[in-house]
Amino acid sequence: METIQLLKPEHESCTKKLQAFQWPAKSKAAPGSSEQTESTDDSFQWDALNVLSDDRSIPRPVCFAWEGIPAVSENPVYDLLISTDGEFKYPRVIEDIPEPCCNVLNLYINTRYFWKVIARNHSLVFAVSPMWTFTTHASTPRWLHIPCITNIRDMGGWRLRGNQHIQQGLIYRSSEMNGHVDITDKGRQVLIDELRIRTDVDLRGSSEEPKAVLDQSVVKWINIPIRPYGYIVEDACSEGYRQIFKVFSEPSNYPILFHCWGGCDRSGTVAFLLHALLGLDRNALIRDYELSSLTIWGERSHLSNEFQSLLCALLPFGDRKDDVGKQVESYLRSIGVTTEEIASIRTHLTAETDDR
């Protein structure tokens, strides 16, 4: 049996310097412009994103390549196996690749991967590659590509104090999937089969005609209309936020996708509250909020009246010595989120970081 020679996975952002986004920034600033500066921290990477119809939130793929082998009775096809363990117990398998290369999207960040390739004619395997390993970049956030929707991010991957991190692959935020943008059948397949979404939390109100877009035999759809920013403290809104965090507290609901219209304001408020509850620091909270400026839905700034109204709404739930995480926890308790529910959210979404 022949051996396939693997080539190094290619991704421009693996070798280029980190770039930090200057806030606030022009919505059409381009990589390499004066609005980029060399980073000294774990900043967002321009080079990891594509620009498509003014949407700069589309991640670039990792290109896997290998040396092709001569055709036997007919041209061979290849199967690419990618796994987070060297024994390939639960690999991601991409089958029937006609050429000796393949672009792969939506890998975890800061994760060691193992990969190999099998060549075959139909069911007859006649060449297998050795195993190779590489580690993806640690730059947050983990952007995702789901055909025909936008502003899709994994809430996980962020580092926390105390050698902790937020786990990837459990909770996502995005734009809506119908209305101003319409998800494709391929996009549904990625959400259900690849990301394994099991709960869709729709934050839109009745005037936006919210509806289930994913297969309800697989994905539970929950409509919880809310208003963002400073409205969180109004009686008419607090019940919605209590319901959202109750959904987050149930492990059986995961993986979860939550969204509004553009995934910026209502989703941005929910993301801010959840990240703060988990212990994300203030600078990272602001960065995550402002990254929605890279999408097609307009700029978002932490200096805006809207965002400042959220910070002001939280101030009465702590004193000047309290960080925003403590304020958010106090706020959630005030609207009826229980100690047990908060503990469940933290237990399920955070883990110890292994820096070995």
N, C-alpha and C positions, 0 to 999 in steps of 0.2 A: 504494500500500500504506500502511495506517495505521501510526502509531507508538504504542506503548504507553508510558504514563507510569509509571515505576517509583517506588515509595515507599521510604523509608528502612527497612532491616531493623530489626526491633524485638527487643530482648533486654534485660530489666531490668538485668542485670548490666553492660551496656555503659555505663550512666550513673551508677549508684550507686557510693558509695565502697566500696573493698575492706574486707572484714571479716575479722578474724583469729579463729580458734577458740581459746578458752581451754583449755589442757590442764592436768590432766584435767578433763572436763566431764560433766555429766549427760547420759545417753543421749537424753533427750527435750527438751533445751533448744531453744527456738525462736528463729528469727531475730528480732532486736530485743530479746532478753532481756539481762540484765546480764552474761551470759556471752559477749557479743560486745564487741570493742573495735576502735577504728579502727587500721588497720595502717600501719606505716611500711615494710613490705617487700612482696615478691611473694607475699602470703598467699592462702590458700584463700578462695573467695568463697561465702558462704552463698547469695547471691541467684541464683547460677547453678544451684541445685538445686531439685528438687521434693521434696515429702514424700509418700510413698505407702506406706501400711501400715507406718509407722515406719521405712521405708527412706529415708534422706536422701541416698542416692548416685545418685539418678536425675537426670540433667541436664535442664534446660529446653531446649526447642528455640529456634532462631532463627526468627522469623516473617518470611517474605518476602511482600510485598504489592505490588500494582500496580493502576492504574485499569483497571477492566473496559471492554470495548468493546461497542458495541451488537451484538445478535445479527444474524446475516446470515440465511441460510436456516434455520438452526437454531442453538441455543446453541453457542458456541465452546468448545473446550477449550484449555488452555494447557500448554506445556512449559517447565519451568524448567531453565536451564543454569547450573551453578556450576562455576567453574574456578579453579585457582591461577595460571593464565597468561591474559593478555589475548587470546590467539589461540584459546582454547578447544580446544586440541589433544586433551586428555583430560578432557572435562568430566564431572561428575556430572549425569546427566539424570533429572529426575522428570517423567514423561509423564502426559498425560490428566488434568490438574488441572481440575475442573469450575468452581471459583470463583477469583476473582483474588487468591488468597493461598495460602500453603503453609508448614507448619511443617517445619523440617529439623533433624535431630539429627546428632550425631557429627562435626561439623566439627573440623578441627585448631584448636588454640589458637595465638595469636600468629602468625596467618597472614593474608596479604592474599588476598582472594577477589575474583573478577570474576563478575558474573552478568547474565543477560538472560532475556527471556521471549519465546516465540513463541506466537502465537494461530493456531489452525487449525480447519478443519472436515475431519475425516478426514485426508487427505493434502494438502489444499489450505491453504497458508499464506497468510494475508491480513493479518497484522500482526506486526511485529517491534519490540521495544523497543531503545532505546539500551543500551549497556553501562554498568554502574555497579560501583563497587568499594568495599570496606570491609575492615577488619582486625579479626579476632577478638581477644578479650582474652587476655593472656599468663599469667593466673593458672593455676598448676599445682595439682593434676594435671589431665589431660584425662580427665574422667569420660565413660563411654559408656552408652548405653541399648540393651540387648539384651533383647527381650521375655521375661519370666519367668525371667531369672537376675539376679544382683546383684553388687555390689562389683566392677564392671568398670572398669579403668583402663588407659590407655596408659602404658607405662613411660617413654615419651619426653616431650619438652617441657621437661625440667628444664635449667636453666643450670648449667654447670660452670666451674671455674677455667680461665684461659688462653683466654678467648673461645671456648669450646666449648659445645656443648649435646648432649643425647641426642635422637636423631632420633625423630620420631613415626611411627606407622603400621607399626612393625616387630615389637614385642613387647608383649603384653598379659597382664594378670592378671585372674582372675575367680573367682567361686564355681563350684561344680560345676554341671553341666548336666542331671543326672538324679539322682533320689533325693529329697532334701529340697526341691528345686525342680526343675522340669522345663521345659526350653527349648521354645518353640513352633516351628512350621515357619517362621514369620516370623523368629524369632530365629536359626534356622539359616541362613536366607537372608542376614541381615545379616552374620553372621560369615563366610560363604563368599564371597558376591558383593560386599559392600560393604567389609568389612575384609580380605577375601582371605586368611583364615587358611589356612595350608597344613600346620601341625604343631600337634597338640593334645597337650601334655605333662600327663598325668594323675598327680598326686602321691598319690592315695588308695591305701590298703592293701586287701588282699583282703577284709577284713571289711566294707568299704564297697561292695563289688560294683562296682568300677570297670569301665567299658566305653566303647567308642567310641560317640559320640552323633552325630557329624557324618559325612557321606558319605565313606567311606574310599577311594573312587575319586578324591577330591579332597584330602582332609585325612588326613595320616599321624597315627595315634594311637600314642603311646608312653606306657606305664605305668611310672613310676619311683616306687615307694613310698618315702617318707622320713619322718623324725621331725624336728620343728622345734627351734629355739632351741639350747640347750646340747648337744643330742644330735648336733650336726653333727660333733663330734670323735670319736664312738664308731665303732669299726671297722665295726660293722654298718650304719652310716648313711653313712659317708664315700664308699663306692662309688656310692651313689645320687646324691650331690651331684656326684661326678666325671662321671657319665653326663649329668646335667642340663647341666653347663657344656660338655660335648662337643657336645651338641645345639645349644647356643647358639653354638658356634664354627663351625657349618656354615652358610654363607650360603644354601644351597639350601633350608634348613628354614624360612626366613622367608616371611611373617609367622608368628609363633609365639604361641599362647595357652597359658599354664600355669595350673593351678588345683588346688585340693584340695577341701575341703568348702565352707567359707565364704569361702575366699580370704583368710584373715586370718593364720593361724599358719604352716603349712607354706609357703603362697604368700608370706606376709609375710617369712619367713626367706629364701626364694630371692630375693625382690625386694630385700631389704636387702643381701644379698651381691652381687647383680648391680649395683645402684646404687652401692654402695661401690667395687666394682672399677672402675666407670666414672668415679669421682671425685666423686660427690655428697657435699656436706658433711654433717657430723653432724646439724645442726639439720634439714635437709631429709630426711635418712634417718628421723629420729624422726617428723617430721610425716607423711611418707608412711605409716609404720607405723600411727600413731594414727588416720589418716583412716578406717580400717576401722571405727572406733567409730560412724561415720555410718550404717552398714548395719544389717541385722537380726540380726547375729551377735554382738552384745554389745560392750562397751567393750574397747579395747586401750590400755594405757599403757606408756610407756617405763620407768616406775618399777616395773612388775610384776616378780615374781621370774622369770617366763619370759623376758621381754626382757633382763633383767639377766644371766640365765644365758648368753644368746647373746654379750653383750659380754665376759663373763668367759671364755668358751670361746675367744674370739679373742685375748685378752691375751697368751698365751704365744707368739703368732706375731709379736710385735714388742716393742719396748721402749717406755718411757713417752713417748719423743719421736715415735714412729710414730703417724700418724693411722689411723683405722679402715680406710681404703682400702688402706694398705700391709699391715695385718694380714690383711685378706681375701685379698689377692694371695698372701701367704706361706702362708696356710691352703690356698688352692686348689692351689698348687704342691705342698704336702705330701701332698695326696690324689691327685696324679697328673695334674692339669690342666697341660698343657704351656705353655711360653713361646709357642709358635706359636698355640695355641688362645686364650690370653689376648689376644694381639695381634689375632687375627681378630675376637674379640668387640668389642674397642675400635674397631677400624677400621670394622666394619660398623655399629655402633650410635651412634657419635659423629661430629660434623661441626663445622666452623667456623661461628661465628655471624656473620651479616651484620646489623649494626646500622644500616645506612644507612636 
